[in-house]
Amino acid sequence: MATTADLVSNGNIHRHNQNIDTFKSDAYVRSGFNSHCNKHNGKANGGLDKRPFKESFDQAPLYVAVLTYVGFGVVTLFGYFRDFLRACGLEKCYLAQEREEQKDFVPLYQDFENFYTRNLYMRVRDNWNRPICSLPGPQFDLVERVSDDYNWTFRNTGKIIKNVINMGSYNYLGFAENNASFLTTVEDTTRQYGVGVCSTRQEMGNLDIHNELEDLVAKFLGVEDSMTFGMGFATNSMNIPALVGKGCLILSDELNHTSLVLGARLSGSTIRVFKHNNLQSLEKLLRDAIVHGQPRTHRPWKKILILVEGIYSMEGSVVRLPEIVALKKKYKAYLYLDEAHSIGAVGQTGRGVTEYFGLDPSDVDVMMGTFTKSFGAAGGYIAGKKELVDFLRTHSHSSVYATSMSPPVAKQILRVLKCIMGQDGTTVGIQRVRQLTENVRYFRQRLQEMGFIIYGNEDSPVVPLLLYMPGKVGAFAREMLKKNIGVVVVGFPATPITESRARFCLSAAHTRGMLDKVLNTLDDLGDCLSLKYSRHKRSIQDRTLRRNSVLNH
Amino acid sequence: MDVKGLKEYLSWLYYQYLLVTCSYVLEPWEQSIFNTVLFTVVTMVVYTAYVFIPIHTRLALEFFSGLFGGQHESTVAFMS
């Protein structure tokens, strides 16, 4: 039976715990999972039923899907029309084409695959690849550019748009900063080591600063050892082939990042995909794998590896880690957790999804993460048991062939880790983690009240706002820039064709004033572009005034 | 008459139309072609409806009333 001291130390006093106190008799039977945890961990941690896990993926009304297809249909028709004009020669083609003599050869440029790029992406291309000319902090400066020929070429006007609110950078804890007083250690390291390493990890690129960093990362995560790499994408794509090979099975989530998919494909193992965050699908695949074994020979699989991410950046959903750990223990599989977006951003002290769910870090076999997002640096790490990391030190492609991490970058990560853990003597780190949680709750709650459709978990700092129609994607990004807010919009093929979205990444460095400005602009823009599709609207506002105010610019 | 408010409302409606049919991304001459084609099609539909639907409904009603009315008369003749 949990004592009051245990309840208080948990920090998350869920209603379930309070109910336990009212049942004073010993006849109250607690679920097996919780009592097991109490025995081994000594404190009441988040069991499967204790943490309120709120995720929502609302569906828009049917007319929205119909109109989205109508919009795509119109653009496709005009795409065919323009391609016809280009083929006839009535219009100049700006893209690469074969020479006249080569027209009968095997085609070099796949016309149909580039059809979408040529005919839709080019028309709204000015919303991506915008050149930034300052630090990507909570506010940044953009180079103003215009196009005279409908986005085929751009030219800079020479002006700079200053203090654009940054809602797109992965700057979750606000450590992308250039305050000289914070960066003194990084400056000293640059003076001492320079910037380039000029070697791979196994040859001459193993600096003492790397060893210090790896020890601190292992301590931060609560595991035995860790290894760091110079590039986050390469951490996944170069280490998964070292861990699994032919004769192994990879069970990968539907919406995994390209780096995980590339690493899985490079490894040569059999890959089976389970539906996003759907544990029935995963369990079915696991059972099939164990019962039937390898495809033709029916021998048992050498290894079964489950690939999941902590936070999925396109959906904002959080992985159901307790259930997956339970499944993995039942079926004796290995778990590879990619915490690129969740390390530093979730959890009470920023230690990622294992802390968020209250699990033991040693339950996850391979913990991977990147330093690009919450740490304001570059690179990735893999952490776990000492045998695993020692194996990777010798067998990983990254350690043998890739240049190791640059010293100032490593020092920046060290400084940030010490800040988050509180080892530098201040409470700045933990304040930032709390500020991020507060910002996330406030932002998501206000957006839901306004009536937008938001995907994902309540606690995830990635907020996808659904736009659906291709016309609105371009209009939304341009209108937001006119109001001095920079957002990232995503469409097909990164998302399903009917679900284009704008993705907001919140930061601890955003002040309440900036968030309010963004929210008010979103409110006006939502009325002007009619983006408020949610059927669960809580307040009905007067729309006529707002819609006209946005048109007057 | 709030002319200015009405004009703004109409321009907002036109903006919505551009966004929903994705003509917002098209170049101006393409938008003109699309608007012309759509306007022509809608006009023809309205014209066809205006000219032919009353005639068709009248003929249909006559057909069905003739069918049931004729049956009623024959049963009456049979009874008497």
Interface residues (C-beta under 8 A of the other chain):
Chain A: L67 V70 G71 F72 V74 V75 F78 F81 L120 R123 V124 Y150 M469 P470 G471 K472 G474 A475 C528 L529 S530 T544 R547 N548 L551
Chain B: G5 E8 Y9 S11 W12 Y15 Q16 L18 L19 V20 T21 C22 S23 Y24 V25 L26 E27 E30 F34
